[in-house]
Amino acid sequence: MMNTCVAERSDLRETFDVLGVGVDAVQMEGAIARIERWIAERSRARMVTLTNVHAVMQAHEDEEFREVLNSADMVCPDGMPLIWVAKSRGLAMKRRVCGPELMLEFCRRTHEKGYSHYFYGGAEGVAELLAKRLKERFAGMRIAGWFSPPFRPLTREEDAEVVARINESRADVLWVGLGCPKQERWMKEHRESLQVGVMLGVGQAFDIHAGTLKQAPKWMRESGLEWMFRLGSEPRRLWKRYLRTNSKFLISLVLSQSRAGS
């Protein structure tokens, strides 16, 4: 576990530690530039996670999942609490880099460059709808394919078929929308067999941009109140999760900073 505020990791990465997870001190411009460089290099399937408080707490309590996050090539700060932690460490960071915004901004800036996109995840029909919506929005955007897996573990044969289908598509970007922590584990498990430039775990971006889920207003997203919007949308499912996760995050963060200062 890292115990320094800022650390240098591979690929000239500046990161800051949040309860044992190395989060990249990166903003939207830098994240997109890095993704484009990896597409150009295409040396291996690079792995990008969009990590928020919920993911950090899962990693804090699960060493195996912490290793999954720390093995990623870029861990974007998806959540204002992570930005607040970065600022407390003296890092000049203003905005989070969240999945839905990164997907939309990347497509907006690069749709004329010829990158091909594959969409893996979502409920039945969501990945296809997402691909069509994005292509309608960004003329010239290349769609390599899509697949929404069933809500059960794939057999070894089915999994091999999915990998072969993605590789045959020659996609530059693989968007993965399986939800946390499933999508992060899936990417780590398949990073050696996939022949894509970069894969990104973007969770709810599939539903949001397919139009099957409403996104919180911008002012709530940028002020750290998106959780209130989601809680209001699904109170029965989320109230225990937010009460427990947010409280434990604050307590764990205070305790870790106290230990670091002692």
Phi, psi and omega in degrees: 000135179284141178238012176260156181289318180230136181223152175262126176247185184301160177064034178055045183266129172264122183231162173230147186273130173232097179053042176094354178258126177277107182261133181289134175279073188230148175245178188304314181303311182294322180296315180294320179298319180294318179298317179296323179295320179294323177297319180294319181288315182045046181278329178193171180284102178285146185243125180239129175247148174250102196252126179243189182300318181301315180293319179299318181290325175297319179291326179297327183261351184226104184299322181297318179289327176298321177294326177298310180297317183288350176271352182291154178281337175206129178245099184281143180281093181263087182148130181298327176303326178289326176293321178296322176297315180300316179297323179293341177266007177086014180268137182276079180236132185251322188230152175283166175240095185258160186304306181300319181288322179295317179300311183293317182291321178297315179295321180297318185280336191239003188296341179266002182268355174088008176295142178256143188239139174238140183242118182237115178136190180079165175292171183306126177088345184291315181299319179294317179296319178300312180301317181292320180296318181292321180293325176293324183282324184239096182300134179092352179295133183267125178254118180276333180159179178204158177199128175254108183290155177291161180278060176199159177297137177286148173289166179301321180292317179296319180296317179297324179294320178297313179300315180298320180296317179294316181296321180294335181286342183057036180295142174276321184237128176248112177268127184244121181236071181252355184084154181272136008262005185300316184292324178293318179293321180297316181296316180296320182294329187252003187295333181278338183260344181271139181250063178240164179287317182203146175234139186232128176271107189243006171049243188293352178304327179300307183291322182296311184276346171278345178089014181262358180214134180280143178261148179297151176302153184303320183295328178286322180295322186272353179251007178081020184248013180300328180299327179293322177296313180295321178297319178294332180281324181224066186297318183295323183279327193252347189295320179292320181298313182290320179299313182288310187294311183296320179294315180294325178297311181298315181296314181296322180294316178298316180295319180293322179290327177293318179294322181293328182273350182274000000 
